[in-house]
Amino acid sequence: MTVQALQPREARHHTGAIVRSRRFATQFEMDGHILTLGVEPGVRGGLYYLPSVPKFDDGTPVPREVAAGLQSVIEEVERFWGHWPEFRATL
């Protein structure tokens, strides 16, 4: 399985990323850096807003290979939790 539950609403993806779901935000953690993404409630899952140039909360740029897989990691974790997320890009 590509996703492992760590705690309620926290899971590790096989890439090493940890996804934590909160009510209106989700934290994506990779190599000790955290990226907080805004989420609105959706019909079958959350509506995620992905930045066009993502930076971790500490200002560090998200590496290109991590940014390229960000949506798919979140989608796999959300589906593991039984949700079907939607994604929007922000400028």
Helices and strands as residue ranges (DSSP letters): E 3-7, E 10-13, E 18-21, E 25-30, E 33-41, E 46-51, H 64-80, E 86-90
